[in-house]
Amino acid sequence: MKKNKAVLEIMEDLFFIERGYLNGNHFLYRSEAPILIDTGYISDFSDTERFIKELGVEIPDIRQIINTHCHCDHIGGNRIIQEKSGCDIAMHKVGKHFIDTQDDWSTWWKYYNQKADFFTCTRILEDGNVIDIGPHRFKILHTPGHASDGIVLYNEEEKVLISSDTLWENDLAVMTIRIEGSTALFQMMESLEKLESLEVNLVCPGHGVPFSNMKHAISKSKKRIENYMFDKERIGDDLLKKIIVYTLLMKRIVEAETFFTYLMSTYWFKETVDFYFNSEYQLKYNEIINSFIQRDIIRHENQKFFTTVKP
């Protein structure tokens, strides 16, 4: 496995491209008919294009995009790439339905006030399908919980798992019960149990760096879900903290005086505090912002907020 900063060749001509907190990681199969798995966030598409070009692939040459789910940090470049290349786009049938019906609520875009463009999904992926990425055969596993259309890709021969947001090494992706429903935690647990049956040497997540100890990562994720089940405030607290940072990354810099007002205008902030924290909007906001400033996650300079987290 060759290493070059944020780029790893995980299988022959299949490259893992690491992105920051704002973006989902990419996977690029370099060939005469290139294939791209996930396309990052729309506002940082210029960086996505640069990464791809550095591996010798031009955007108009991409023949297929495979999406692990339809959240904005994984499909942001889809429309641009499809318009320039005419490529096919494959995703789980649930995600295809959201895109076909332009359901920007189920995709999370409207709920979290995030930027994304609709596109044309041309291929359905279902649980148990096998998809060829060049000579590499990957089995599709449907893994709902974080996202109802979430999938992972598993190569049995090399024992490589592209786990997207179903499994990270040291954290759990945001659980949005408001959209995914009251059974989302149970679905997430079942998805992790599905992964436990696989023999895996390398896990390539949707955020963060590849890792090898899948069982340890699954154990930590399952423990967190169990904690969520018996202490719902943990879900709300985790959601508020992660999406506040994500919002600051999207906006880069915000006026400190008006940031609370902006959050109150969104669906996610008000509803999350309503559900988990007895509608104590200002109190919860102050608690999180002050904690982030003390931990240098947010800086308050010249009456503005920005985050130190790398995009």
N, C-alpha and C positions, 0 to 999 in steps of 0.2 A: 504494500500500500504506500504509494508515494505521497509525500506531504509537501505542500507549498502554501504556507500561511493559511488562508481561509479555504483552500481548495484541496480536496483529497480524492485520489483515484481509488474508489472503493472496489471496483471490478474493472475488467478491461474496457477502457474507453467510457466508463460510467463514472462521472465526477460528482462528488458532494460539494456543494458551495455553501459555506456557512454565512449567515446573515446575522444582524443584530436583533435586539429585542423587538423592534418594530416589524420586522419582516420574517416570513417563513423561509426556511432554508430551501435551496433549489437542488435538483439533481439533473445533470445534463449528460445525455448519451451523445457522444461525438462521432458522427459518421456522415455519409453522403445524405442520409435522411435523419437529421438530428431529432431527438425526443427530449422534451423538458418536463420535469415533474415539479409543479408549483412555480408561481411566477412573481411572488413577493407583493409588496404594497405599491399601489399605483403612483404615489407621489415620489417614490424613490426608483422609478423605472429606469432612469438614466444609469444608476448603479447596476441594476440587473443586466441591462444591455452591455455595460462595460465588462462585467464578469463573464458573460457569455462570449463576447468577442475575444477576450483574453485567452479563452480556450479554443479559439479558431473557428467559432461558429457565428454566422451572420443571422440576424433575426429573420430576414425573408426566407432563409433556408430551412427553418424549423418546420417539420412535417406533422408533429403531434405534441400536444400538451396533455399531461395526465394530472388531474387535480385530486389531492387527498381529501379535500372538503372545500366548501365554497365560502369560507370566511375571507375577509378582505385582504389579509396578509398572505394569503395563499393563491388568490386568483387575480390580484391587482393588475398584472401585466397581460392577462388573457386577451382582452379586446384589442389592445395595441398590436400584440404579436399576431393575432388572427387576421387583422386588417392588412398587415404587412406581408404575411406569408400564406394566407388561406389555409392554415393548418387545421387538422382535426383537433377536437378537444374531448377528452374522455373523463367521465366522473361517475360516481355512484348514481343509481337511478333516482334516489331521493333528491340529491343535489341538482340533477338534470331537471327534475320537476320544478324546483325553486327557480332555476334560471329560466326555463321555458315560460313560466307563468309570471316572471318578473316579481317574485315574492321577496322584496328587500327586507322583510321582517324576519322570516325564517332563516335568511342568510346572516342575520345579526346586523347588517349594514345600517338600517334605519334605527334599530334599538340603541346602538352605540354611537350613532351619528358619525359613521365612518364613510370614507370615499371608496367607491367601487363602480365599475361599469358592467352592464350586462353584455353577454356575448352569445355565441351559438354553440351549444353542446351537441356534438355530432355522434357520440358513442356512449352507450350505457355500460357501466361496470357493475357486476353483481357479486355477492359473496360466493367464493369458490371459483370464479373465473380465473383463467390463466392468461396473462398478457406478455407478449414478447417485447423486450427492450433490446433491440439488436439480437445477439445470440443468448441473452440472459432471459430466462423464463421466471416470471414473478406470479405468485398466487395472490389474488385479491381477497382480503378478509375485511368484512364489514365490521366496524368497531364503533358503534354509536355510544353516546354518553356526553362527551364534550361537544360533538356535532352529530346530528342525526344522520348525516350523509358521510360520516368519517370512514375512511378506509386506511389500511396499511398494506404494504407490498412485501411479500416474503419470497426470497430465493432459496430454495431448499439445497441446491447443489453447493453454493458458497456459504450458506447459512447466514445470509444478510437480511436484516429486517429494516425496511424504511417505515418508521413508526409514526411519522408525522406528529400530531398533537395527542395521540392516544397514549404515548409513553415518552416521558422525558427522564433524564438521569436523576435529577435532584428536586423535582417540583412536579406539580400537577397543573394541567391547563385549566383555565377559568371554567367553572361550572355555572351555566346560566339557566337556572331552573325555570325562570320566567318564560323562556322560549322553548327549551328542550323538554320541559314537563317534569312532573313530580317523580317519574321513574328514572330520571337521568342518572342518578347516582347508582342505581341498581344496574342500569345498562352499562355504565362505565366499569363497574366491578366485573360484569360478565365479559366485557371486551378484554379486560386485563387477564381474566382466567383463560380466555381463548388463546392469548399470546403465550401463556405458561406452558402450553402443550407443544410449543415449537422448540426446535433445537437451533439456537442462535449464537453465533460467534461475534457478530458486530451489529449494533443497533445505531441507526442513523435517524435522529429525531427531527421534528419540524422546527425546533428551536434548540440552540446549544450544540455542543460538539458530539461526535460519535463516541460510543462507549461499548464495553464488552460484557459487563455484569448485568445482564437483563433481569435475572431473578431478584437481585438486590433492588433494582429500580422498581420492579413490579411490587415488591413487598412494601416499599416506602409509599408508593402510590395508593395501594390498597389500605394501608394504615391511615392515610390522610382521608380517604373516602369514608372509612369507618368513623373517624373523628367528626367529619361533616354530618354523618347520619345522626349522631347523638348530640351535636352542638351546632345548630344551624347558623349561629352567629359567625362561626368560622368561615362558612361559605361566603356570607355577605362581606365580611372584613377582607377576605382574600380578593373578592371581586372588585370591591371599591379601590383597594390599593393598586391592583394591577391595571385597571382601566384608567385610573387617574394618571399613572405614569404613561400609559399608552397614549392617552389624550395629549399630554404634554409633548410626547415625541412627535405626534402628528402635527401639532400646532407650532412646535419649536419654542416659541416664546409667547406668554400670555400676560395680560395685565392682571396683576395680583388683585386689584380692587374689584375686578369684574369676573374673576374666575368662578367664584361660588355661584354667581347669578347665571353664568353660562351652564354650569353643571345642573342647576335646578331646571334649566330649560330642556334638558335631555330626558328621555324615558328612563334610561338605566339608573341614573343616580337617584332620582326621587323614588322610584319604585323599589330599589334595593334598600334604601334607608327606611322606607315605609314597612317593608316586609320583615327586615331583620333587626331594625334598631328603633322601632316605635316612632318613626317620623321625626327623629331628632336631627334634622338636616344640618343645621349650623354646628351643633355639638360634634357630630361625627366628622364633618368636614374639617373643623379646627383640629380635632384629635389627629387625623391622618396627616394633614399638611404640616403641623408642628412636629410630628414624629419624623416625617420625611426630611424636614429642614435640619433637625438635630442629627439625623443619620447621613446628611449630605446627599440624599437622593434627589431632593429639590433644593434649588438655591433661589434666594429672594434678593435680587439686586436691581436698583433703579426702578423700584416699584413694579417689577416684573418677576414672574416665575419661569424657570426652565429646569429641566431635569439633567442630571449628570449621567444618566443611563445612556449607553451608546445605542444609536438607532440601527 
